Amino acid sequence: MTNNRPKGTLGESLLQMQVITAEQLQQAQEKQNEQGGKLSEILLNLGFVTVEELASFLSIMWNVPLIDLKTHVVQPEALALIPEELARKHLFIPLQIIGDSLMVIMADPDDYIAMGDIFAKTNMKVQVAFASGADIRRAIDIYYRATDEIQEKVNEFLPTDTGNREAELDFSVETPITESLDLLIEQAVRDRASDIHLEPQDNRLRIRYRIDGVLYDMNSVPINVHAELASRIKILAEMDVTRSKQAQDGQFSIKIGEKSIDIRVASTDTINGERITLRLLDKSVALFTLPELGFLPDTLKKYRSLLHYPFGMILVGGPTGSGKTTTLYTSINEIDRKRYNIMTIEDPVEYQFENISQSQLDPKAGISFASGLRAMLRQDPDVILVGEIRDKETAITAVQAALTGHLVFSSIHANDAVSMITRLIDLGVEPGLIASTLIALLAQRMVRRICTNCRIIATPTVVQKEIYLKEMGQELSSVYKGTGCHLCGNTGYMGRIGIFEMFIMSEEMQKMLINGVGIGELKDEAVREGIYTMKHDGLLKVKEGITTFEEVMNSVFTIG
């Protein structure tokens, strides 16, 4: 709070600045006297001001920022300082600890009684930000329930004999276990987690979230809860609750606020019990565009031109979790669906497109990548997406499809672009066929983006300078890093971006393949033709302040 604010209360200040009229202020105050509540919330509910108008006023006149609680993450240490009862009483939520201050988000930044109570409780200076009352109530429901109520719900139901309890459970009504699972998933969605890991230990159930590719410990509950929680998940995913020793897969959907979440479930047996992983797929999230993936301008221009080839094969390579499926989806999304017949075979379908025929593997029905691809070829397709080439039959069928007038997209596990050729040869595809069908090879990795809210300039180490000079032929004078803040959950990172290298098949490469040259010679030729490697792409993103040197080193400098 600053001393530049207009004199008087919030209502008087809004009147003074002509944001509201005297009649509106009087009506709001009368309603406040009758019903209680915060004046700011009453003004919003009556429609006298919008959240944007109120936020703009507070920001300019009182130096109080608007905080979007849908994107900001509440710091657990800050939350622990304030009891839920106090937060609900004054309609605020603690956001983060900044030195000797506590930043709180309030519906009424003019509430000095609340600030006094906060100071009395924490003995810390109070910094104020603004959000609507509705958003704050929802945040209180989520955060206090996520940190406290999960444990409370679990404590309500601690069975002493888990031997044959699964068959007796009735999950048709809300129980502490069902509510705990709902809270775990809701918190994971709010934290932008892609996966939830439930890992039984000797005496506890370890719960971890994967956020931006990194696993974080989130909670721990008594091991006695494990069987009931596993049964609840397996029932939702239509898995066999009586089989805990055999690996199973399933899926279910859940609604979290306005988000529709698909959840893929995988279970496997360990010496401590059944380990379960939940993969979260937010169906409400819009698909990325190619520029948003992280392509360099020149690479983007070349890659986009390849998407309009009448036939041939484009392969995307990288390890598991490197974003291959996202790149494939984004690629076919650029193709005109009204003009072309686009079909896919996937494992599983992760994003549903309009006007694209999508199918997925079904081993019980005998549908594999190869059989699904053969079936698609009888449907007069123009463009085909094969989720992954992982065996000889799929590889040969995909190459034949590309030879017979179809544009084929697929993914393959390989360290770099040129190594994808070796992988195809290992799978039994003749080098001559590879030379005739391959249009381009795109290798990629995912690295974490530096949080722009807490990004600062830093001095590179001697080793970093040496590596940059060796790889880029230039001096590196500065790098960037995130210090950690409420927005990124104090990690210094927020979101991820791709690092790419693209190899376009040239006539010289075709000749070399047909003549049976080794992988080393192919890589040398790629360098001569000006391939921009993942190392170069990553280091350029380091210099531009998009990611850190450590991220690039960990992701691409293990490549030969």
PLY file of the C-alpha trace (Angstrom):
ply
format ascii 1.0
element vertex 560
property float x
property float y
property float z
element edge 559
property int vertex1
property int vertex2
end_header
0.00 0.00 0.00
1.27 3.48 -0.80
0.54 7.00 0.38
-0.60 8.10 -3.11
-4.13 6.84 -2.68
-7.09 9.28 -2.60
-8.26 10.23 0.84
-11.18 8.33 2.38
-12.54 4.82 2.18
-12.73 2.70 -0.95
-16.28 3.82 -1.67
-15.42 7.49 -1.18
-12.34 7.11 -3.37
-14.36 5.50 -6.16
-16.86 8.34 -5.92
-14.09 10.94 -5.87
-12.59 9.48 -9.06
-16.06 9.29 -10.69
-15.94 5.51 -11.05
-19.37 5.31 -9.39
-22.11 7.84 -8.66
-23.30 9.05 -5.26
-26.57 7.20 -5.75
-24.76 3.95 -6.51
-22.55 4.33 -3.45
-25.55 5.00 -1.23
-27.41 1.98 -2.59
-24.38 -0.26 -2.06
-23.84 1.01 1.49
-27.49 0.43 2.35
-27.22 -3.14 1.07
-24.02 -3.59 3.09
-25.78 -2.37 6.25
-28.64 -4.80 5.63
-26.70 -7.91 4.63
-23.10 -7.31 5.63
-20.25 -8.24 3.32
-17.51 -6.37 1.49
-18.38 -3.11 -0.26
-16.25 -4.01 -3.26
-18.11 -7.28 -3.70
-21.50 -5.58 -3.36
-20.53 -3.01 -6.01
-19.50 -5.86 -8.31
-22.68 -7.85 -7.66
-24.87 -4.80 -8.32
-23.09 -4.24 -11.61
-21.94 -0.72 -10.68
-18.33 -1.64 -11.48
-16.61 -4.51 -13.26
-13.66 -6.47 -11.91
-11.52 -4.82 -14.58
-12.65 -1.30 -13.62
-12.09 -1.93 -9.94
-8.72 -3.56 -10.59
-7.63 -0.66 -12.80
-8.60 1.85 -10.13
-6.83 -0.03 -7.35
-3.71 -0.51 -9.45
-3.41 3.12 -10.52
-4.60 4.92 -7.40
-3.60 2.56 -4.60
-0.82 0.55 -6.24
-2.75 -2.65 -5.51
-2.26 -5.26 -8.27
-4.96 -7.55 -9.64
-4.07 -11.21 -9.13
-5.58 -13.93 -11.34
-6.09 -16.83 -8.96
-6.65 -19.18 -11.90
-2.98 -18.90 -12.83
-1.24 -17.98 -9.57
-0.16 -20.70 -7.17
-0.55 -20.12 -3.44
2.67 -20.77 -1.52
2.12 -23.59 1.02
4.33 -21.82 3.60
2.15 -18.71 3.33
-1.04 -20.73 3.60
0.22 -22.40 6.78
0.45 -19.01 8.53
-3.28 -18.23 8.28
-6.10 -20.39 9.69
-8.94 -21.09 7.29
-11.44 -19.47 9.67
-9.58 -16.15 9.56
-9.31 -16.26 5.77
-13.04 -16.88 5.39
-13.95 -14.25 8.01
-12.20 -11.43 6.14
-12.40 -12.96 2.64
-8.72 -13.09 1.76
-6.10 -15.70 1.01
-2.35 -15.56 1.73
-0.35 -15.75 -1.50
3.35 -15.74 -0.67
6.03 -14.75 1.81
8.30 -11.95 0.58
11.12 -11.34 3.03
9.49 -10.16 6.26
6.16 -9.48 4.51
3.13 -11.59 3.72
1.31 -10.86 0.47
-2.42 -11.46 0.79
-5.16 -11.28 -1.85
-8.22 -9.43 -0.58
-11.65 -8.73 -1.97
-11.58 -5.43 -0.07
-8.08 -3.88 0.02
-9.54 -1.19 2.30
-10.19 -3.66 5.15
-7.82 -2.42 7.86
-9.43 -4.66 10.47
-8.42 -7.69 8.39
-4.90 -6.34 7.99
-4.67 -5.86 11.73
-5.79 -9.43 12.38
-3.27 -10.73 9.83
-0.45 -8.80 11.48
-1.52 -9.99 14.93
-1.53 -13.59 13.73
1.75 -13.55 11.77
3.72 -10.58 13.14
4.58 -9.83 9.51
4.10 -6.77 7.34
1.10 -7.06 5.04
1.24 -6.49 1.28
-2.13 -6.40 -0.45
-3.32 -7.57 -3.87
-6.87 -7.72 -5.23
-9.16 -10.43 -6.61
-12.92 -10.82 -6.75
-14.69 -12.34 -3.77
-15.88 -15.27 -5.86
-12.34 -16.12 -6.95
-11.04 -15.83 -3.38
-13.78 -18.10 -2.01
-12.97 -20.70 -4.63
-9.25 -20.45 -3.84
-9.97 -20.90 -0.12
-12.08 -23.97 -0.91
-9.35 -25.46 -3.06
-6.20 -24.64 -1.14
-7.32 -25.19 2.42
-9.10 -28.37 1.43
-6.12 -29.56 -0.56
-3.66 -29.10 2.28
-5.80 -29.87 5.30
-8.95 -31.65 4.28
-7.25 -34.45 2.37
-5.56 -35.46 5.59
-8.77 -34.92 7.55
-10.76 -37.07 5.12
-8.13 -39.77 5.20
-8.10 -39.75 9.01
-11.86 -40.31 9.02
-11.35 -43.64 7.33
-8.28 -45.64 8.39
-9.21 -49.32 8.01
-7.32 -51.76 10.17
-7.94 -54.77 7.93
-7.47 -54.19 4.21
-7.33 -57.86 3.25
-10.76 -58.24 1.61
-12.22 -54.77 1.89
-12.30 -54.04 -1.85
-15.37 -56.12 -2.53
-17.28 -54.48 0.33
-16.69 -50.86 -0.68
-19.64 -48.76 -1.85
-18.40 -45.80 -3.89
-21.85 -44.79 -5.13
-21.97 -42.23 -2.30
-19.44 -39.63 -1.23
-16.94 -41.02 1.26
-13.71 -39.60 2.68
-11.81 -41.64 0.08
-13.82 -40.38 -2.90
-13.53 -36.81 -1.66
-9.78 -37.20 -1.10
-9.29 -38.42 -4.67
-11.35 -35.51 -6.01
-9.18 -33.08 -4.05
-5.94 -34.68 -5.24
-7.00 -34.39 -8.88
-8.33 -30.85 -8.45
-5.07 -29.72 -6.88
-3.07 -31.42 -9.65
-5.05 -29.59 -12.32
-4.56 -26.29 -10.54
-0.81 -26.92 -10.30
-0.64 -27.69 -14.04
0.45 -31.26 -13.34
0.55 -33.73 -16.23
0.72 -36.82 -14.01
-0.13 -37.98 -10.49
2.02 -40.76 -9.02
0.68 -42.87 -6.14
3.65 -44.82 -4.79
3.20 -47.21 -1.82
6.12 -47.21 0.62
6.69 -49.24 3.80
4.38 -47.18 6.01
2.98 -44.42 3.82
1.53 -43.66 0.41
3.78 -41.18 -1.36
1.97 -38.77 -3.71
3.86 -36.88 -6.39
2.87 -34.53 -9.22
4.81 -34.09 -12.45
4.86 -30.38 -13.30
6.69 -29.09 -16.38
8.37 -32.47 -16.70
9.70 -32.61 -13.12
8.32 -34.73 -10.25
7.51 -32.97 -6.96
6.47 -34.53 -3.65
3.02 -33.18 -2.82
1.60 -35.24 0.01
1.94 -38.37 2.09
-0.87 -40.36 3.71
-0.98 -43.52 5.85
-0.43 -46.72 3.88
-3.73 -48.10 5.25
-5.57 -45.81 2.84
-3.83 -47.22 -0.21
-6.13 -50.17 -0.97
-9.31 -48.10 -0.81
-7.86 -45.27 -2.89
-6.60 -47.74 -5.51
-10.00 -49.42 -5.64
-11.76 -46.09 -6.13
-9.48 -45.22 -9.05
-9.83 -48.65 -10.66
-13.61 -48.58 -10.41
-13.71 -45.18 -12.12
-11.32 -46.42 -14.82
-13.31 -49.65 -15.33
-10.38 -51.81 -14.26
-10.59 -55.11 -12.37
-10.38 -54.29 -8.64
-9.66 -57.93 -7.79
-6.44 -57.98 -9.83
-3.67 -56.12 -8.05
-0.74 -58.31 -9.13
-1.24 -57.75 -12.86
-0.57 -54.51 -14.73
-3.74 -52.83 -15.98
-4.76 -49.77 -17.96
-7.97 -47.76 -17.90
-9.40 -44.31 -18.22
-12.15 -42.00 -16.96
-13.19 -38.37 -17.24
-13.83 -35.78 -14.55
-15.07 -32.19 -14.49
-12.96 -29.68 -12.53
-14.71 -26.31 -12.61
-14.98 -25.44 -16.30
-12.27 -27.92 -17.29
-13.02 -31.35 -18.69
-10.17 -33.71 -17.79
-9.47 -37.11 -19.35
-7.48 -39.35 -17.01
-5.46 -42.34 -18.24
-4.71 -44.82 -15.47
-1.90 -47.37 -15.36
-1.24 -49.77 -12.49
1.60 -52.16 -11.76
2.60 -54.32 -8.82
5.54 -53.50 -6.54
6.89 -55.15 -3.39
5.00 -52.54 -1.32
1.72 -52.83 -3.20
0.01 -51.53 -6.31
1.59 -48.43 -7.84
-0.78 -46.24 -9.85
-0.05 -43.41 -12.26
-2.71 -41.03 -13.54
-2.03 -39.06 -16.75
-4.15 -35.88 -16.91
-5.28 -34.58 -20.30
-7.12 -31.25 -20.24
-9.59 -31.38 -23.15
-10.48 -27.71 -22.70
-6.93 -26.52 -23.51
-6.58 -25.22 -27.04
-4.04 -26.89 -29.31
-0.72 -25.12 -29.74
0.24 -23.42 -32.99
3.58 -24.22 -34.63
5.17 -20.89 -33.59
4.15 -21.56 -29.97
6.04 -24.86 -29.97
9.36 -23.03 -30.16
10.50 -23.27 -33.78
13.14 -20.81 -34.92
11.74 -18.57 -37.70
13.78 -20.19 -40.50
13.00 -23.72 -39.29
9.31 -22.85 -38.98
9.16 -21.51 -42.54
10.81 -24.64 -43.96
8.72 -27.04 -41.87
5.44 -25.38 -42.81
6.29 -25.75 -46.50
6.77 -29.51 -46.01
3.23 -29.92 -44.68
1.88 -29.28 -48.17
3.82 -32.05 -49.93
1.45 -34.40 -51.82
3.14 -37.57 -50.52
6.09 -38.81 -48.51
6.92 -39.27 -44.83
7.69 -36.80 -42.04
9.07 -38.34 -38.84
9.26 -36.72 -35.40
11.80 -38.27 -33.03
12.77 -38.10 -29.39
12.43 -39.96 -26.09
9.18 -40.45 -24.17
7.83 -37.14 -22.90
9.66 -35.00 -25.46
6.46 -33.60 -26.99
6.31 -35.71 -30.17
2.53 -36.16 -30.06
1.98 -32.43 -29.55
4.13 -31.65 -32.59
2.29 -34.23 -34.71
-1.11 -32.89 -33.64
-0.07 -29.31 -34.29
1.24 -30.31 -37.72
-1.93 -31.96 -38.99
-3.96 -29.12 -37.50
-2.31 -26.84 -40.08
-3.59 -28.93 -43.00
-6.87 -28.02 -44.72
-9.41 -30.54 -43.42
-12.09 -29.47 -45.91
-9.87 -30.28 -48.87
-8.12 -33.41 -47.60
-9.17 -36.68 -45.97
-7.07 -36.91 -42.79
-7.02 -40.10 -40.72
-5.10 -41.22 -37.63
-4.27 -44.37 -35.68
-3.09 -43.55 -32.14
-2.31 -45.07 -28.74
-4.41 -43.53 -27.31
-6.27 -40.60 -28.88
-5.22 -37.67 -26.70
-6.94 -34.79 -28.50
-10.09 -34.98 -30.59
-10.24 -33.01 -33.84
-13.25 -31.97 -35.83
-13.34 -33.31 -39.40
-10.49 -35.77 -38.82
-11.17 -39.51 -38.55
-9.30 -40.77 -35.49
-8.93 -44.33 -34.23
-6.86 -45.95 -31.52
-5.23 -49.26 -30.72
-7.38 -52.04 -29.32
-5.30 -55.19 -28.75
-8.39 -57.17 -27.69
-9.97 -56.42 -31.08
-6.73 -57.08 -32.94
-6.18 -53.42 -33.87
-2.47 -52.56 -33.95
-0.67 -49.69 -35.64
0.02 -51.88 -38.67
-3.50 -53.34 -38.98
-5.11 -49.97 -38.33
-2.91 -48.39 -40.99
-3.82 -51.06 -43.53
-7.51 -50.48 -42.80
-7.09 -46.73 -43.27
-5.46 -47.20 -46.67
-8.79 -48.61 -47.91
-10.56 -45.38 -46.88
-8.99 -43.16 -49.59
-6.92 -40.99 -47.21
-4.75 -38.06 -48.27
-2.95 -37.56 -44.95
-2.21 -40.27 -42.38
-0.92 -39.93 -38.82
0.54 -43.08 -37.25
1.09 -42.51 -33.55
4.40 -44.39 -33.40
6.56 -46.65 -35.54
7.73 -49.27 -33.09
7.98 -52.51 -35.11
8.95 -53.83 -38.54
5.39 -54.37 -39.78
4.32 -50.81 -38.96
7.51 -49.33 -40.42
7.19 -51.15 -43.75
3.45 -50.45 -44.04
3.99 -46.73 -43.32
6.76 -46.50 -45.93
4.57 -48.25 -48.50
1.75 -45.80 -47.74
4.12 -42.88 -48.34
5.27 -44.47 -51.62
1.71 -44.83 -52.91
0.68 -41.18 -52.79
-0.06 -40.44 -49.12
1.48 -37.88 -46.79
2.42 -39.85 -43.67
3.28 -38.40 -40.25
4.65 -40.54 -37.45
6.96 -40.61 -34.45
9.92 -42.81 -33.61
12.29 -43.18 -30.66
15.71 -41.78 -31.63
18.29 -39.46 -30.10
18.65 -37.07 -33.02
17.39 -36.49 -36.55
19.88 -38.62 -38.49
19.59 -41.49 -35.98
15.98 -41.94 -37.08
17.30 -43.30 -40.37
19.35 -45.89 -38.50
16.27 -46.81 -36.47
14.23 -47.44 -39.63
17.02 -49.59 -41.08
17.17 -51.55 -37.80
13.42 -52.16 -38.14
13.96 -53.73 -41.56
13.24 -50.90 -44.01
15.53 -50.91 -47.05
17.75 -47.80 -47.35
16.52 -47.28 -50.90
12.91 -47.10 -49.71
13.89 -44.65 -46.96
15.62 -42.43 -49.53
12.54 -42.49 -51.76
9.96 -41.70 -49.08
11.48 -39.53 -46.35
10.76 -35.81 -46.67
12.11 -34.65 -43.33
13.21 -35.76 -39.88
12.43 -33.57 -36.88
14.16 -34.38 -33.59
13.10 -32.60 -30.42
13.33 -32.24 -26.66
11.31 -30.27 -24.12
12.92 -27.78 -21.74
11.35 -25.65 -19.04
10.72 -21.98 -19.71
12.07 -19.42 -17.27
9.22 -17.78 -15.36
8.91 -14.29 -16.82
7.54 -12.96 -13.54
10.75 -13.62 -11.60
13.35 -13.74 -14.39
16.63 -11.94 -13.71
19.93 -11.53 -15.54
22.84 -13.61 -14.24
26.51 -14.06 -15.05
27.41 -17.29 -16.88
30.01 -19.58 -15.36
33.41 -20.12 -16.96
32.32 -23.58 -18.14
29.12 -22.20 -19.65
31.09 -19.54 -21.52
33.47 -22.17 -22.87
30.66 -24.44 -24.05
28.82 -21.57 -25.71
31.96 -20.38 -27.49
32.74 -23.90 -28.71
29.22 -24.63 -29.98
28.15 -21.20 -31.23
31.45 -19.51 -32.06
30.44 -16.45 -30.02
31.00 -15.04 -26.56
28.24 -15.36 -23.96
28.11 -12.34 -21.67
24.90 -13.01 -19.74
22.29 -15.64 -19.02
18.89 -15.60 -17.29
17.31 -17.50 -14.44
14.12 -17.49 -12.39
14.42 -16.64 -8.72
11.12 -18.33 -7.83
7.81 -16.63 -7.10
4.13 -17.30 -6.39
3.36 -17.63 -10.10
5.78 -20.49 -10.76
5.46 -22.20 -7.38
8.95 -20.99 -6.43
10.57 -23.21 -9.09
11.81 -20.41 -11.35
10.14 -22.11 -14.32
6.70 -21.79 -15.90
5.69 -24.00 -18.81
7.87 -25.73 -21.40
9.13 -25.12 -24.92
10.58 -27.32 -27.63
14.17 -27.57 -28.82
14.39 -28.84 -32.40
16.68 -29.97 -35.17
15.29 -30.58 -38.64
16.91 -32.65 -41.34
15.44 -32.30 -44.85
16.28 -35.12 -47.24
18.46 -33.81 -50.08
19.51 -35.49 -53.31
23.00 -36.01 -51.92
21.57 -37.68 -48.82
19.43 -39.94 -51.00
22.52 -41.05 -52.94
24.47 -41.68 -49.73
21.66 -43.80 -48.30
21.36 -45.90 -51.42
25.14 -46.42 -51.39
24.94 -47.63 -47.78
27.13 -45.05 -46.01
27.41 -45.06 -42.21
25.59 -42.87 -39.70
28.71 -40.78 -39.07
28.99 -39.79 -42.73
25.29 -38.94 -42.83
25.72 -36.64 -39.82
28.74 -34.98 -41.45
26.71 -34.34 -44.59
23.87 -32.90 -42.50
26.33 -30.44 -40.94
27.68 -29.50 -44.39
24.13 -28.81 -45.53
23.63 -26.45 -42.57
21.52 -28.47 -40.15
20.74 -26.44 -37.03
21.22 -28.92 -34.20
19.26 -29.16 -30.97
22.36 -27.94 -29.14
22.41 -24.78 -31.25
18.66 -24.27 -30.91
18.83 -24.72 -27.14
21.80 -22.41 -26.64
20.11 -19.71 -28.69
17.08 -19.97 -26.38
19.47 -19.63 -23.43
20.89 -16.41 -24.85
17.38 -15.05 -25.49
16.36 -15.71 -21.88
13.76 -18.34 -22.74
15.37 -21.19 -20.81
18.42 -21.85 -18.66
21.81 -23.31 -19.49
21.11 -26.14 -17.03
17.93 -27.17 -18.85
19.69 -27.34 -22.21
22.65 -29.22 -20.77
20.37 -31.81 -19.16
18.22 -32.32 -22.24
20.52 -32.27 -25.27
24.17 -32.36 -24.22
23.89 -36.04 -23.36
23.53 -36.58 -27.10
26.74 -37.52 -28.86
0 1
1 2
2 3
3 4
4 5
5 6
6 7
7 8
8 9
9 10
10 11
11 12
12 13
13 14
14 15
15 16
16 17
17 18
18 19
19 20
20 21
21 22
22 23
23 24
24 25
25 26
26 27
27 28
28 29
29 30
30 31
31 32
32 33
33 34
34 35
35 36
36 37
37 38
38 39
39 40
40 41
41 42
42 43
43 44
44 45
45 46
46 47
47 48
48 49
49 50
50 51
51 52
52 53
53 54
54 55
55 56
56 57
57 58
58 59
59 60
60 61
61 62
62 63
63 64
64 65
65 66
66 67
67 68
68 69
69 70
70 71
71 72
72 73
73 74
74 75
75 76
76 77
77 78
78 79
79 80
80 81
81 82
82 83
83 84
84 85
85 86
86 87
87 88
88 89
89 90
90 91
91 92
92 93
93 94
94 95
95 96
96 97
97 98
98 99
99 100
100 101
101 102
102 103
103 104
104 105
105 106
106 107
107 108
108 109
109 110
110 111
111 112
112 113
113 114
114 115
115 116
116 117
117 118
118 119
119 120
120 121
121 122
122 123
123 124
124 125
125 126
126 127
127 128
128 129
129 130
130 131
131 132
132 133
133 134
134 135
135 136
136 137
137 138
138 139
139 140
140 141
141 142
142 143
143 144
144 145
145 146
146 147
147 148
148 149
149 150
150 151
151 152
152 153
153 154
154 155
155 156
156 157
157 158
158 159
159 160
160 161
161 162
162 163
163 164
164 165
165 166
166 167
167 168
168 169
169 170
170 171
171 172
172 173
173 174
174 175
175 176
176 177
177 178
178 179
179 180
180 181
181 182
182 183
183 184
184 185
185 186
186 187
187 188
188 189
189 190
190 191
191 192
192 193
193 194
194 195
195 196
196 197
197 198
198 199
199 200
200 201
201 202
202 203
203 204
204 205
205 206
206 207
207 208
208 209
209 210
210 211
211 212
212 213
213 214
214 215
215 216
216 217
217 218
218 219
219 220
220 221
221 222
222 223
223 224
224 225
225 226
226 227
227 228
228 229
229 230
230 231
231 232
232 233
233 234
234 235
235 236
236 237
237 238
238 239
239 240
240 241
241 242
242 243
243 244
244 245
245 246
246 247
247 248
248 249
249 250
250 251
251 252
252 253
253 254
254 255
255 256
256 257
257 258
258 259
259 260
260 261
261 262
262 263
263 264
264 265
265 266
266 267
267 268
268 269
269 270
270 271
271 272
272 273
273 274
274 275
275 276
276 277
277 278
278 279
279 280
280 281
281 282
282 283
283 284
284 285
285 286
286 287
287 288
288 289
289 290
290 291
291 292
292 293
293 294
294 295
295 296
296 297
297 298
298 299
299 300
300 301
301 302
302 303
303 304
304 305
305 306
306 307
307 308
308 309
309 310
310 311
311 312
312 313
313 314
314 315
315 316
316 317
317 318
318 319
319 320
320 321
321 322
322 323
323 324
324 325
325 326
326 327
327 328
328 329
329 330
330 331
331 332
332 333
333 334
334 335
335 336
336 337
337 338
338 339
339 340
340 341
341 342
342 343
343 344
344 345
345 346
346 347
347 348
348 349
349 350
350 351
351 352
352 353
353 354
354 355
355 356
356 357
357 358
358 359
359 360
360 361
361 362
362 363
363 364
364 365
365 366
366 367
367 368
368 369
369 370
370 371
371 372
372 373
373 374
374 375
375 376
376 377
377 378
378 379
379 380
380 381
381 382
382 383
383 384
384 385
385 386
386 387
387 388
388 389
389 390
390 391
391 392
392 393
393 394
394 395
395 396
396 397
397 398
398 399
399 400
400 401
401 402
402 403
403 404
404 405
405 406
406 407
407 408
408 409
409 410
410 411
411 412
412 413
413 414
414 415
415 416
416 417
417 418
418 419
419 420
420 421
421 422
422 423
423 424
424 425
425 426
426 427
427 428
428 429
429 430
430 431
431 432
432 433
433 434
434 435
435 436
436 437
437 438
438 439
439 440
440 441
441 442
442 443
443 444
444 445
445 446
446 447
447 448
448 449
449 450
450 451
451 452
452 453
453 454
454 455
455 456
456 457
457 458
458 459
459 460
460 461
461 462
462 463
463 464
464 465
465 466
466 467
467 468
468 469
469 470
470 471
471 472
472 473
473 474
474 475
475 476
476 477
477 478
478 479
479 480
480 481
481 482
482 483
483 484
484 485
485 486
486 487
487 488
488 489
489 490
490 491
491 492
492 493
493 494
494 495
495 496
496 497
497 498
498 499
499 500
500 501
501 502
502 503
503 504
504 505
505 506
506 507
507 508
508 509
509 510
510 511
511 512
512 513
513 514
514 515
515 516
516 517
517 518
518 519
519 520
520 521
521 522
522 523
523 524
524 525
525 526
526 527
527 528
528 529
529 530
530 531
531 532
532 533
533 534
534 535
535 536
536 537
537 538
538 539
539 540
540 541
541 542
542 543
543 544
544 545
545 546
546 547
547 548
548 549
549 550
550 551
551 552
552 553
553 554
554 555
555 556
556 557
557 558
558 559
